[in-house]
Amino acid sequence: MSSEKRAFTKALLKWHKKENRRKMPWKGEKDPYRIWLSEIILQQTRVDQGRVYYEKFLEAFPTVHDLAMAPEQKVFKLWEGLGYYNRCRNLIATAKKIDGEYNGIFPGTYEEILSLKGVGPYTAAAIASFAFDLPHAVVDGNVTRVLSRYFGDFTPIDSTAGKKIFTALAAELLDEGQASLYNQAIMDFGATVCLPRNPLCAHCNQRTDCRAFEHGWINQLPVKAKSIQKKQRWFYYFVVEAPGNMTYIRRRGEKDIWEGLFEFVLLETDHAIDTQAADHFRQLFGKQSLTVKHISTVYRQELSHQTIQGQFITLSLQRPAPILKDYLLIPRRQLADYAFPKLINAWLRDPSPAQSLF
């Protein structure tokens, strides 16, 4: 290791020992189940929000066996609101694998951990180092931001070349004798000092040797090559009320957002439509006699690669609809027992911004 790299690692560990005050319930944890749970929850999730879910999950499922044996619908309901539901599906699958194939004992090598569903190189390195103190460097957004700025590297962090460069650099900087300590230090440093915007350079003990600080590149680094073009989708939900205060719902299918969650009768389009036009209702219900009770305002949800705009049309039928034979017909009061996407829950909590139709 060069003197420059040794200086970085030494200063980082010094900062961690004397200045790092970041507190989190999983920090210092050695139980691999708890570390894995926290890491999966924190993927694409703010720490403050993730903390609440972490504590709820541990209360409901204290061990990986408890999670493996839980009804899937209960796990999804507890996950409700976190989004990126593929994480929840992977959580369930991995818990079952550990319980069945490893007798409930979390695997203890990097390669075994990496083979688990939903676990990538970053999560595997985090579990391996934090639980077993194995010498594997974590590489996430915080880490690449710190390294690109400190070493003045303009290689796009999301490019193939960038991923190789920063992964190799992170491994070289790792203090193998205290991998857990080093990994926690660099993650916390990126999260509290070397921030994406307005980093605390004035309070940074690395600034003397930081090339971005020296050359005024702070706002230019790190570099990202890709600019995401978001897909636009329009979801028109028909909240169909049948006699007896019953409502139709179904579980969403595979290979799309919100897989495994429940929804109302859905008409999806690639453009906005006039929800008061009768032909849209006839498209779904044919000659069935119905009454349009309410049409909500538009609800909007931003996902990483797409924007969903949803509207809720409440309909009343005089008799059950044979065309909806693949749906569940449940009492309206039982809706709270099912896991719905955030967009639908927003409407369920506050359906008031709706206009009456006559």
Secondary structure by P-SEA (a helix, b strand, c coil): ccaaaaaaaaaaaaaaaccccccccccccccaaaaaaaaaaaccccaaaaaaaaaaaaaacccaaaaaaccaaaaaaaacccccaaaaaaaaaaaaaaaacccccccccaaaaaacccccaaaaaaaaaaacccccccccaaaaaaaaaaaccccccccaaaaaaaaaaaaaacccccaaaaaaaaaaaaacccccccccccccccccccccccccccccccccccccbbbbbbbbbcccccccbbbbbbbbbcccccccccccbbbbbccccccccccccccccccccccccccccbbbbbcccbbbbbbbbbbbbccccccccccccccccccccccccaaaaaaaaccccccccc
